[in-house]
Amino acid sequence: MEIHVSTSNLGSSMQPQYQLTTDFLIYAAGQLNIPRYPNIPGLGSFVGKQMHSARWDSTYDVAGKRIAVIGNGASAIQIVPELANTASRLTVYQRSPK
């Protein structure tokens, strides 16, 4: 059985449509695409830029910024090394063992 896949970024006219034909497809866009925000007192009054890895704003320039990443899950594993290359300071917060 062949699978024909066509993708495009509906939010960007800059990225071309991508097409492929494959014999095997792994659809790995599970539950992690729905943002879950931590309950942190005062978070709503923070005046800096906030974004969730599931709703990443690729138009925002992080170069030279002081950045805090809350969590160290699969998304953070991918994001942190990239942010470390351009941030003026990067702090990663993780849950402590109970």
Gaussian input, Z-matrix of N, CA and C with variables (Angstrom, degrees):
# hf/3-21g

backbone

0 1
 N
 C     1     B1
 C     2     B2     1     A1
 N     3     B3     2     A2     1     D1
 C     4     B4     3     A3     2     D2
 C     5     B5     4     A4     3     D3
 N     6     B6     5     A5     4     D4
 C     7     B7     6     A6     5     D5
 C     8     B8     7     A7     6     D6
 N     9     B9     8     A8     7     D7
 C    10    B10     9     A9     8     D8
 C    11    B11    10    A10     9     D9
 N    12    B12    11    A11    10    D10
 C    13    B13    12    A12    11    D11
 C    14    B14    13    A13    12    D12
 N    15    B15    14    A14    13    D13
 C    16    B16    15    A15    14    D14
 C    17    B17    16    A16    15    D15
 N    18    B18    17    A17    16    D16
 C    19    B19    18    A18    17    D17
 C    20    B20    19    A19    18    D18
 N    21    B21    20    A20    19    D19
 C    22    B22    21    A21    20    D20
 C    23    B23    22    A22    21    D21
 N    24    B24    23    A23    22    D22
 C    25    B25    24    A24    23    D23
 C    26    B26    25    A25    24    D24
 N    27    B27    26    A26    25    D25
 C    28    B28    27    A27    26    D26
 C    29    B29    28    A28    27    D27
 N    30    B30    29    A29    28    D28
 C    31    B31    30    A30    29    D29
 C    32    B32    31    A31    30    D30
 N    33    B33    32    A32    31    D31
 C    34    B34    33    A33    32    D32
 C    35    B35    34    A34    33    D33
 N    36    B36    35    A35    34    D34
 C    37    B37    36    A36    35    D35
 C    38    B38    37    A37    36    D36
 N    39    B39    38    A38    37    D37
 C    40    B40    39    A39    38    D38
 C    41    B41    40    A40    39    D39
 N    42    B42    41    A41    40    D40
 C    43    B43    42    A42    41    D41
 C    44    B44    43    A43    42    D42
 N    45    B45    44    A44    43    D43
 C    46    B46    45    A45    44    D44
 C    47    B47    46    A46    45    D45
 N    48    B48    47    A47    46    D46
 C    49    B49    48    A48    47    D47
 C    50    B50    49    A49    48    D48
 N    51    B51    50    A50    49    D49
 C    52    B52    51    A51    50    D50
 C    53    B53    52    A52    51    D51
 N    54    B54    53    A53    52    D52
 C    55    B55    54    A54    53    D53
 C    56    B56    55    A55    54    D54
 N    57    B57    56    A56    55    D55
 C    58    B58    57    A57    56    D56
 C    59    B59    58    A58    57    D57
 N    60    B60    59    A59    58    D58
 C    61    B61    60    A60    59    D59
 C    62    B62    61    A61    60    D60
 N    63    B63    62    A62    61    D61
 C    64    B64    63    A63    62    D62
 C    65    B65    64    A64    63    D63
 N    66    B66    65    A65    64    D64
 C    67    B67    66    A66    65    D65
 C    68    B68    67    A67    66    D66
 N    69    B69    68    A68    67    D67
 C    70    B70    69    A69    68    D68
 C    71    B71    70    A70    69    D69
 N    72    B72    71    A71    70    D70
 C    73    B73    72    A72    71    D71
 C    74    B74    73    A73    72    D72
 N    75    B75    74    A74    73    D73
 C    76    B76    75    A75    74    D74
 C    77    B77    76    A76    75    D75
 N    78    B78    77    A77    76    D76
 C    79    B79    78    A78    77    D77
 C    80    B80    79    A79    78    D78
 N    81    B81    80    A80    79    D79
 C    82    B82    81    A81    80    D80
 C    83    B83    82    A82    81    D81
 N    84    B84    83    A83    82    D82
 C    85    B85    84    A84    83    D83
 C    86    B86    85    A85    84    D84
 N    87    B87    86    A86    85    D85
 C    88    B88    87    A87    86    D86
 C    89    B89    88    A88    87    D87
 N    90    B90    89    A89    88    D88
 C    91    B91    90    A90    89    D89
 C    92    B92    91    A91    90    D90
 N    93    B93    92    A92    91    D91
 C    94    B94    93    A93    92    D92
 C    95    B95    94    A94    93    D93
 N    96    B96    95    A95    94    D94
 C    97    B97    96    A96    95    D95
 C    98    B98    97    A97    96    D96
 N    99    B99    98    A98    97    D97
 C   100   B100    99    A99    98    D98
 C   101   B101   100   A100    99    D99
 N   102   B102   101   A101   100   D100
 C   103   B103   102   A102   101   D101
 C   104   B104   103   A103   102   D102
 N   105   B105   104   A104   103   D103
 C   106   B106   105   A105   104   D104
 C   107   B107   106   A106   105   D105
 N   108   B108   107   A107   106   D106
 C   109   B109   108   A108   107   D107
 C   110   B110   109   A109   108   D108
 N   111   B111   110   A110   109   D109
 C   112   B112   111   A111   110   D110
 C   113   B113   112   A112   111   D111
 N   114   B114   113   A113   112   D112
 C   115   B115   114   A114   113   D113
 C   116   B116   115   A115   114   D114
 N   117   B117   116   A116   115   D115
 C   118   B118   117   A117   116   D116
 C   119   B119   118   A118   117   D117
 N   120   B120   119   A119   118   D118
 C   121   B121   120   A120   119   D119
 C   122   B122   121   A121   120   D120
 N   123   B123   122   A122   121   D121
 C   124   B124   123   A123   122   D122
 C   125   B125   124   A124   123   D123
 N   126   B126   125   A125   124   D124
 C   127   B127   126   A126   125   D125
 C   128   B128   127   A127   126   D126
 N   129   B129   128   A128   127   D127
 C   130   B130   129   A129   128   D128
 C   131   B131   130   A130   129   D129
 N   132   B132   131   A131   130   D130
 C   133   B133   132   A132   131   D131
 C   134   B134   133   A133   132   D132
 N   135   B135   134   A134   133   D133
 C   136   B136   135   A135   134   D134
 C   137   B137   136   A136   135   D135
 N   138   B138   137   A137   136   D136
 C   139   B139   138   A138   137   D137
 C   140   B140   139   A139   138   D138
 N   141   B141   140   A140   139   D139
 C   142   B142   141   A141   140   D140
 C   143   B143   142   A142   141   D141
 N   144   B144   143   A143   142   D142
 C   145   B145   144   A144   143   D143
 C   146   B146   145   A145   144   D144
 N   147   B147   146   A146   145   D145
 C   148   B148   147   A147   146   D146
 C   149   B149   148   A148   147   D147
 N   150   B150   149   A149   148   D148
 C   151   B151   150   A150   149   D149
 C   152   B152   151   A151   150   D150
 N   153   B153   152   A152   151   D151
 C   154   B154   153   A153   152   D152
 C   155   B155   154   A154   153   D153
 N   156   B156   155   A155   154   D154
 C   157   B157   156   A156   155   D155
 C   158   B158   157   A157   156   D156
 N   159   B159   158   A158   157   D157
 C   160   B160   159   A159   158   D158
 C   161   B161   160   A160   159   D159
 N   162   B162   161   A161   160   D160
 C   163   B163   162   A162   161   D161
 C   164   B164   163   A163   162   D162
 N   165   B165   164   A164   163   D163
 C   166   B166   165   A165   164   D164
 C   167   B167   166   A166   165   D165
 N   168   B168   167   A167   166   D166
 C   169   B169   168   A168   167   D167
 C   170   B170   169   A169   168   D168
 N   171   B171   170   A170   169   D169
 C   172   B172   171   A171   170   D170
 C   173   B173   172   A172   171   D171
 N   174   B174   173   A173   172   D172
 C   175   B175   174   A174   173   D173
 C   176   B176   175   A175   174   D174
 N   177   B177   176   A176   175   D175
 C   178   B178   177   A177   176   D176
 C   179   B179   178   A178   177   D177
 N   180   B180   179   A179   178   D178
 C   181   B181   180   A180   179   D179
 C   182   B182   181   A181   180   D180
 N   183   B183   182   A182   181   D181
 C   184   B184   183   A183   182   D182
 C   185   B185   184   A184   183   D183
 N   186   B186   185   A185   184   D184
 C   187   B187   186   A186   185   D185
 C   188   B188   187   A187   186   D186
 N   189   B189   188   A188   187   D187
 C   190   B190   189   A189   188   D188
 C   191   B191   190   A190   189   D189
 N   192   B192   191   A191   190   D190
 C   193   B193   192   A192   191   D191
 C   194   B194   193   A193   192   D192
 N   195   B195   194   A194   193   D193
 C   196   B196   195   A195   194   D194
 C   197   B197   196   A196   195   D195
 N   198   B198   197   A197   196   D196
 C   199   B199   198   A198   197   D197
 C   200   B200   199   A199   198   D198
 N   201   B201   200   A200   199   D199
 C   202   B202   201   A201   200   D200
 C   203   B203   202   A202   201   D201
 N   204   B204   203   A203   202   D202
 C   205   B205   204   A204   203   D203
 C   206   B206   205   A205   204   D204
 N   207   B207   206   A206   205   D205
 C   208   B208   207   A207   206   D206
 C   209   B209   208   A208   207   D207
 N   210   B210   209   A209   208   D208
 C   211   B211   210   A210   209   D209
 C   212   B212   211   A211   210   D210
 N   213   B213   212   A212   211   D211
 C   214   B214   213   A213   212   D212
 C   215   B215   214   A214   213   D213
 N   216   B216   215   A215   214   D214
 C   217   B217   216   A216   215   D215
 C   218   B218   217   A217   216   D216
 N   219   B219   218   A218   217   D217
 C   220   B220   219   A219   218   D218
 C   221   B221   220   A220   219   D219
 N   222   B222   221   A221   220   D220
 C   223   B223   222   A222   221   D221
 C   224   B224   223   A223   222   D222
 N   225   B225   224   A224   223   D223
 C   226   B226   225   A225   224   D224
 C   227   B227   226   A226   225   D225
 N   228   B228   227   A227   226   D226
 C   229   B229   228   A228   227   D227
 C   230   B230   229   A229   228   D228
 N   231   B231   230   A230   229   D229
 C   232   B232   231   A231   230   D230
 C   233   B233   232   A232   231   D231
 N   234   B234   233   A233   232   D232
 C   235   B235   234   A234   233   D233
 C   236   B236   235   A235   234   D234
 N   237   B237   236   A236   235   D235
 C   238   B238   237   A237   236   D236
 C   239   B239   238   A238   237   D237
 N   240   B240   239   A239   238   D238
 C   241   B241   240   A240   239   D239
 C   242   B242   241   A241   240   D240
 N   243   B243   242   A242   241   D241
 C   244   B244   243   A243   242   D242
 C   245   B245   244   A244   243   D243
 N   246   B246   245   A245   244   D244
 C   247   B247   246   A246   245   D245
 C   248   B248   247   A247   246   D246
 N   249   B249   248   A248   247   D247
 C   250   B250   249   A249   248   D248
 C   251   B251   250   A250   249   D249
 N   252   B252   251   A251   250   D250
 C   253   B253   252   A252   251   D251
 C   254   B254   253   A253   252   D252
 N   255   B255   254   A254   253   D253
 C   256   B256   255   A255   254   D254
 C   257   B257   256   A256   255   D255
 N   258   B258   257   A257   256   D256
 C   259   B259   258   A258   257   D257
 C   260   B260   259   A259   258   D258
 N   261   B261   260   A260   259   D259
 C   262   B262   261   A261   260   D260
 C   263   B263   262   A262   261   D261
 N   264   B264   263   A263   262   D262
 C   265   B265   264   A264   263   D263
 C   266   B266   265   A265   264   D264
 N   267   B267   266   A266   265   D265
 C   268   B268   267   A267   266   D266
 C   269   B269   268   A268   267   D267
 N   270   B270   269   A269   268   D268
 C   271   B271   270   A270   269   D269
 C   272   B272   271   A271   270   D270
 N   273   B273   272   A272   271   D271
 C   274   B274   273   A273   272   D272
 C   275   B275   274   A274   273   D273
 N   276   B276   275   A275   274   D274
 C   277   B277   276   A276   275   D275
 C   278   B278   277   A277   276   D276
 N   279   B279   278   A278   277   D277
 C   280   B280   279   A279   278   D278
 C   281   B281   280   A280   279   D279
 N   282   B282   281   A281   280   D280
 C   283   B283   282   A282   281   D281
 C   284   B284   283   A283   282   D282
 N   285   B285   284   A284   283   D283
 C   286   B286   285   A285   284   D284
 C   287   B287   286   A286   285   D285
 N   288   B288   287   A287   286   D286
 C   289   B289   288   A288   287   D287
 C   290   B290   289   A289   288   D288
 N   291   B291   290   A290   289   D289
 C   292   B292   291   A291   290   D290
 C   293   B293   292   A292   291   D291

   B1=1.4422
   B2=1.5212
   B3=1.3038
   B4=1.4605
   B5=1.5162
   B6=1.3230
   B7=1.4600
   B8=1.5146
   B9=1.3174
   B10=1.4606
   B11=1.5240
   B12=1.3196
   B13=1.4551
   B14=1.5177
   B15=1.3314
   B16=1.4658
   B17=1.5167
   B18=1.3154
   B19=1.4580
   B20=1.5119
   B21=1.3123
   B22=1.4585
   B23=1.5129
   B24=1.3072
   B25=1.4529
   B26=1.5205
   B27=1.3192
   B28=1.4586
   B29=1.5229
   B30=1.3317
   B31=1.4532
   B32=1.5161
   B33=1.3166
   B34=1.4600
   B35=1.5215
   B36=1.3136
   B37=1.4617
   B38=1.5278
   B39=1.3408
   B40=1.4616
   B41=1.5262
   B42=1.3219
   B43=1.4542
   B44=1.5232
   B45=1.3156
   B46=1.4631
   B47=1.5244
   B48=1.3065
   B49=1.4538
   B50=1.5264
   B51=1.3122
   B52=1.4559
   B53=1.5211
   B54=1.3072
   B55=1.4589
   B56=1.5267
   B57=1.3299
   B58=1.4531
   B59=1.5186
   B60=1.3040
   B61=1.4580
   B62=1.5155
   B63=1.3151
   B64=1.4550
   B65=1.5243
   B66=1.3063
   B67=1.4565
   B68=1.5246
   B69=1.3156
   B70=1.4579
   B71=1.5125
   B72=1.3179
   B73=1.4614
   B74=1.5158
   B75=1.3108
   B76=1.4629
   B77=1.5174
   B78=1.3007
   B79=1.4552
   B80=1.5228
   B81=1.3227
   B82=1.4636
   B83=1.5203
   B84=1.3021
   B85=1.4678
   B86=1.5233
   B87=1.3022
   B88=1.4587
   B89=1.5081
   B90=1.2944
   B91=1.4559
   B92=1.5228
   B93=1.3145
   B94=1.4609
   B95=1.5210
   B96=1.3244
   B97=1.4562
   B98=1.5271
   B99=1.3250
   B100=1.4632
   B101=1.5253
   B102=1.3359
   B103=1.4641
   B104=1.5263
   B105=1.3078
   B106=1.4587
   B107=1.5170
   B108=1.3124
   B109=1.4560
   B110=1.5260
   B111=1.3295
   B112=1.4617
   B113=1.5258
   B114=1.3179
   B115=1.4586
   B116=1.5280
   B117=1.3215
   B118=1.4582
   B119=1.5241
   B120=1.3268
   B121=1.4663
   B122=1.5311
   B123=1.3240
   B124=1.4580
   B125=1.5128
   B126=1.3226
   B127=1.4607
   B128=1.5291
   B129=1.3154
   B130=1.4594
   B131=1.5150
   B132=1.3231
   B133=1.4661
   B134=1.5310
   B135=1.3316
   B136=1.4666
   B137=1.5216
   B138=1.3461
   B139=1.4692
   B140=1.5272
   B141=1.3081
   B142=1.4604
   B143=1.5186
   B144=1.3086
   B145=1.4653
   B146=1.5225
   B147=1.3210
   B148=1.4578
   B149=1.5144
   B150=1.3106
   B151=1.4600
   B152=1.5216
   B153=1.3023
   B154=1.4577
   B155=1.5213
   B156=1.3080
   B157=1.4679
   B158=1.5296
   B159=1.3226
   B160=1.4634
   B161=1.5239
   B162=1.3178
   B163=1.4708
   B164=1.5286
   B165=1.3266
   B166=1.4620
   B167=1.5229
   B168=1.3237
   B169=1.4657
   B170=1.5244
   B171=1.3108
   B172=1.4665
   B173=1.5254
   B174=1.3314
   B175=1.4685
   B176=1.5223
   B177=1.3253
   B178=1.4645
   B179=1.5254
   B180=1.3228
   B181=1.4645
   B182=1.5284
   B183=1.3164
   B184=1.4634
   B185=1.5273
   B186=1.3193
   B187=1.4719
   B188=1.5249
   B189=1.3332
   B190=1.4513
   B191=1.5158
   B192=1.3100
   B193=1.4671
   B194=1.5277
   B195=1.3343
   B196=1.4667
   B197=1.5253
   B198=1.3146
   B199=1.4601
   B200=1.5234
   B201=1.3288
   B202=1.4633
   B203=1.5165
   B204=1.3198
   B205=1.4613
   B206=1.5198
   B207=1.3273
   B208=1.4613
   B209=1.5174
   B210=1.3224
   B211=1.4604
   B212=1.5127
   B213=1.3176
   B214=1.4628
   B215=1.5226
   B216=1.3213
   B217=1.4589
   B218=1.5186
   B219=1.3144
   B220=1.4638
   B221=1.5243
   B222=1.3235
   B223=1.4681
   B224=1.5238
   B225=1.3249
   B226=1.4651
   B227=1.5238
   B228=1.3141
   B229=1.4656
   B230=1.5251
   B231=1.3242
   B232=1.4615
   B233=1.5255
   B234=1.3194
   B235=1.4659
   B236=1.5238
   B237=1.3293
   B238=1.4699
   B239=1.5319
   B240=1.3274
   B241=1.4729
   B242=1.5323
   B243=1.3225
   B244=1.4652
   B245=1.5220
   B246=1.3314
   B247=1.4616
   B248=1.5260
   B249=1.3272
   B250=1.4657
   B251=1.5243
   B252=1.3201
   B253=1.4689
   B254=1.5168
   B255=1.3342
   B256=1.4653
   B257=1.5191
   B258=1.3179
   B259=1.4653
   B260=1.5231
   B261=1.3399
   B262=1.4629
   B263=1.5276
   B264=1.3390
   B265=1.4634
   B266=1.5245
   B267=1.3112
   B268=1.4617
   B269=1.5204
   B270=1.3335
   B271=1.4545
   B272=1.5209
   B273=1.3324
   B274=1.4589
   B275=1.5244
   B276=1.3256
   B277=1.4615
   B278=1.5186
   B279=1.3315
   B280=1.4578
   B281=1.5158
   B282=1.3015
   B283=1.4579
   B284=1.5202
   B285=1.3106
   B286=1.4648
   B287=1.5301
   B288=1.3348
   B289=1.4706
   B290=1.5211
   B291=1.3061
   B292=1.4776
   B293=1.5015
   A1=108.86
   A2=117.84
   A3=122.41
   A4=109.43
   A5=115.45
   A6=121.62
   A7=107.40
   A8=116.89
   A9=122.22
   A10=107.66
   A11=116.74
   A12=122.11
   A13=109.19
   A14=115.82
   A15=121.68
   A16=107.52
   A17=116.69
   A18=120.50
   A19=109.66
   A20=115.35
   A21=121.08
   A22=107.67
   A23=116.52
   A24=122.32
   A25=107.00
   A26=116.96
   A27=120.69
   A28=112.46
   A29=117.45
   A30=121.01
   A31=113.55
   A32=118.44
   A33=120.45
   A34=110.53
   A35=115.41
   A36=119.10
   A37=110.52
   A38=116.83
   A39=121.72
   A40=112.22
   A41=117.45
   A42=120.05
   A43=109.73
   A44=117.39
   A45=120.58
   A46=111.54
   A47=114.65
   A48=120.21
   A49=108.37
   A50=116.30
   A51=122.33
   A52=108.17
   A53=117.13
   A54=121.04
   A55=110.04
   A56=115.92
   A57=120.17
   A58=109.57
   A59=114.69
   A60=122.13
   A61=106.49
   A62=116.58
   A63=120.54
   A64=110.32
   A65=116.36
   A66=121.68
   A67=111.78
   A68=116.24
   A69=120.69
   A70=108.45
   A71=118.19
   A72=122.37
   A73=109.48
   A74=116.07
   A75=121.35
   A76=106.70
   A77=116.84
   A78=121.87
   A79=106.74
   A80=117.07
   A81=121.20
   A82=111.42
   A83=117.30
   A84=121.40
   A85=109.05
   A86=115.81
   A87=122.01
   A88=114.91
   A89=115.70
   A90=122.84
   A91=114.11
   A92=118.71
   A93=120.24
   A94=112.88
   A95=118.23
   A96=119.86
   A97=112.13
   A98=117.60
   A99=121.66
   A100=107.97
   A101=117.43
   A102=119.79
   A103=112.74
   A104=115.59
   A105=122.51
   A106=106.30
   A107=116.47
   A108=121.30
   A109=110.31
   A110=117.06
   A111=119.96
   A112=110.65
   A113=116.18
   A114=121.72
   A115=107.84
   A116=116.37
   A117=122.19
   A118=108.24
   A119=117.73
   A120=119.51
   A121=111.03
   A122=116.60
   A123=121.59
   A124=114.76
   A125=118.53
   A126=121.13
   A127=111.57
   A128=116.98
   A129=121.24
   A130=113.96
   A131=117.57
   A132=120.10
   A133=112.70
   A134=117.31
   A135=120.82
   A136=108.77
   A137=117.52
   A138=120.44
   A139=113.38
   A140=118.18
   A141=120.52
   A142=111.48
   A143=116.10
   A144=122.08
   A145=109.46
   A146=116.57
   A147=122.58
   A148=108.08
   A149=116.56
   A150=119.37
   A151=109.51
   A152=114.76
   A153=122.74
   A154=107.84
   A155=117.26
   A156=119.93
   A157=112.09
   A158=117.57
   A159=120.74
   A160=112.49
   A161=117.39
   A162=122.65
   A163=108.96
   A164=116.34
   A165=122.33
   A166=111.39
   A167=116.86
   A168=122.49
   A169=108.29
   A170=116.84
   A171=120.91
   A172=112.73
   A173=118.03
   A174=120.31
   A175=111.61
   A176=117.40
   A177=121.16
   A178=109.61
   A179=116.59
   A180=121.88
   A181=109.72
   A182=117.14
   A183=122.10
   A184=112.81
   A185=117.54
   A186=121.35
   A187=110.64
   A188=115.35
   A189=121.43
   A190=115.07
   A191=118.28
   A192=121.84
   A193=110.45
   A194=115.18
   A195=121.79
   A196=106.24
   A197=116.67
   A198=121.46
   A199=110.32
   A200=115.53
   A201=122.27
   A202=108.10
   A203=116.73
   A204=122.68
   A205=106.62
   A206=116.03
   A207=120.82
   A208=107.84
   A209=116.20
   A210=121.82
   A211=111.47
   A212=114.96
   A213=119.88
   A214=111.37
   A215=114.91
   A216=120.52
   A217=111.74
   A218=115.74
   A219=121.83
   A220=112.58
   A221=117.18
   A222=119.89
   A223=110.91
   A224=116.51
   A225=120.04
   A226=111.23
   A227=117.02
   A228=120.99
   A229=110.53
   A230=116.84
   A231=121.04
   A232=112.34
   A233=117.37
   A234=122.21
   A235=112.88
   A236=117.21
   A237=121.73
   A238=113.67
   A239=120.80
   A240=118.67
   A241=113.01
   A242=116.77
   A243=119.73
   A244=111.12
   A245=117.10
   A246=120.55
   A247=111.10
   A248=116.75
   A249=120.97
   A250=111.91
   A251=117.10
   A252=120.60
   A253=113.45
   A254=118.19
   A255=119.95
   A256=114.86
   A257=118.48
   A258=120.94
   A259=111.02
   A260=116.09
   A261=118.26
   A262=109.79
   A263=115.82
   A264=121.42
   A265=107.40
   A266=116.31
   A267=121.28
   A268=108.62
   A269=116.27
   A270=122.30
   A271=107.75
   A272=116.69
   A273=121.43
   A274=107.99
   A275=115.85
   A276=122.07
   A277=108.79
   A278=115.26
   A279=119.57
   A280=109.18
   A281=115.07
   A282=120.71
   A283=108.96
   A284=116.40
   A285=119.23
   A286=108.94
   A287=116.57
   A288=119.33
   A289=110.77
   A290=115.95
   A291=120.10
   A292=110.29
   D1=130.49
   D2=175.53
   D3=-101.44
   D4=144.16
   D5=176.40
   D6=-116.06
   D7=130.44
   D8=177.64
   D9=-107.01
   D10=124.06
   D11=-176.17
   D12=-120.78
   D13=131.66
   D14=173.04
   D15=-125.57
   D16=132.04
   D17=178.99
   D18=-129.41
   D19=156.44
   D20=171.80
   D21=-158.90
   D22=154.10
   D23=177.96
   D24=-93.26
   D25=104.79
   D26=-176.84
   D27=-65.84
   D28=-21.65
   D29=-179.03
   D30=-87.62
   D31=-2.63
   D32=-175.77
   D33=-142.72
   D34=126.64
   D35=175.61
   D36=-85.64
   D37=-4.88
   D38=-177.63
   D39=-79.19
   D40=-24.36
   D41=-176.72
   D42=-99.00
   D43=124.74
   D44=-177.79
   D45=-72.94
   D46=159.61
   D47=174.72
   D48=-66.43
   D49=144.82
   D50=-178.14
   D51=-120.25
   D52=131.83
   D53=-179.84
   D54=-128.30
   D55=144.62
   D56=175.26
   D57=-152.30
   D58=159.65
   D59=173.52
   D60=-120.79
   D61=130.71
   D62=-175.03
   D63=-141.84
   D64=163.48
   D65=176.31
   D66=-99.78
   D67=-11.23
   D68=-176.21
   D69=-144.96
   D70=135.35
   D71=-177.93
   D72=-132.37
   D73=129.87
   D74=173.82
   D75=-111.22
   D76=117.62
   D77=177.54
   D78=-97.15
   D79=105.96
   D80=-173.17
   D81=-118.93
   D82=47.49
   D83=179.16
   D84=-113.62
   D85=48.99
   D86=-173.78
   D87=-69.19
   D88=-143.97
   D89=-170.94
   D90=-64.12
   D91=-15.70
   D92=-176.95
   D93=-73.59
   D94=-3.93
   D95=178.53
   D96=-86.61
   D97=-3.07
   D98=178.16
   D99=-103.73
   D100=116.76
   D101=-176.52
   D102=-61.79
   D103=139.69
   D104=172.17
   D105=-128.24
   D106=113.91
   D107=-175.80
   D108=-93.86
   D109=138.84
   D110=178.71
   D111=-71.64
   D112=152.38
   D113=177.30
   D114=-88.71
   D115=89.45
   D116=-178.09
   D117=-114.03
   D118=118.56
   D119=179.03
   D120=-56.39
   D121=132.48
   D122=178.45
   D123=87.89
   D124=-7.05
   D125=-177.94
   D126=-59.56
   D127=-36.23
   D128=-179.74
   D129=-66.66
   D130=-21.85
   D131=-179.33
   D132=-97.74
   D133=1.40
   D134=177.29
   D135=-65.60
   D136=128.11
   D137=-174.39
   D138=-93.88
   D139=-8.92
   D140=178.59
   D141=-77.90
   D142=178.26
   D143=178.88
   D144=-70.56
   D145=133.86
   D146=174.83
   D147=-124.07
   D148=137.96
   D149=172.35
   D150=-150.96
   D151=155.96
   D152=179.20
   D153=-106.24
   D154=146.25
   D155=-179.06
   D156=-59.45
   D157=-27.62
   D158=178.55
   D159=-77.65
   D160=-12.80
   D161=179.26
   D162=-132.57
   D163=50.06
   D164=-174.53
   D165=-64.99
   D166=131.15
   D167=177.81
   D168=-95.71
   D169=94.41
   D170=-176.20
   D171=-71.80
   D172=-8.51
   D173=177.70
   D174=-84.58
   D175=-13.03
   D176=-178.49
   D177=-81.66
   D178=126.58
   D179=-178.80
   D180=-86.41
   D181=112.61
   D182=-178.16
   D183=-90.21
   D184=-3.75
   D185=-176.98
   D186=-59.33
   D187=130.33
   D188=176.26
   D189=76.63
   D190=3.83
   D191=-178.02
   D192=-90.48
   D193=155.06
   D194=169.87
   D195=-88.50
   D196=119.74
   D197=-171.20
   D198=-121.85
   D199=137.94
   D200=172.68
   D201=-116.95
   D202=130.48
   D203=175.61
   D204=-111.79
   D205=124.87
   D206=179.33
   D207=-101.45
   D208=114.72
   D209=-179.67
   D210=109.14
   D211=156.49
   D212=179.64
   D213=-137.97
   D214=39.98
   D215=177.82
   D216=-80.94
   D217=-164.08
   D218=-176.21
   D219=-58.34
   D220=-39.92
   D221=179.70
   D222=-65.80
   D223=-43.16
   D224=179.62
   D225=-62.87
   D226=-36.99
   D227=179.07
   D228=-58.48
   D229=-33.61
   D230=179.12
   D231=-84.20
   D232=-36.62
   D233=-173.61
   D234=-79.58
   D235=-43.94
   D236=-172.65
   D237=-56.21
   D238=-47.71
   D239=-179.97
   D240=-60.67
   D241=-35.77
   D242=178.84
   D243=-70.00
   D244=-42.67
   D245=178.79
   D246=-64.70
   D247=-36.52
   D248=-179.28
   D249=-61.33
   D250=-27.11
   D251=179.58
   D252=-71.33
   D253=-24.05
   D254=-173.33
   D255=-123.86
   D256=-20.74
   D257=-177.31
   D258=-70.21
   D259=148.68
   D260=173.43
   D261=-75.40
   D262=-28.68
   D263=176.06
   D264=-154.35
   D265=136.62
   D266=179.84
   D267=-129.45
   D268=125.12
   D269=177.30
   D270=-121.35
   D271=131.58
   D272=179.56
   D273=-113.85
   D274=125.78
   D275=178.89
   D276=-104.21
   D277=131.26
   D278=177.13
   D279=-130.71
   D280=157.57
   D281=179.23
   D282=-69.02
   D283=138.95
   D284=178.29
   D285=-85.40
   D286=153.66
   D287=178.77
   D288=-60.52
   D289=146.33
   D290=-179.85
   D291=-97.10

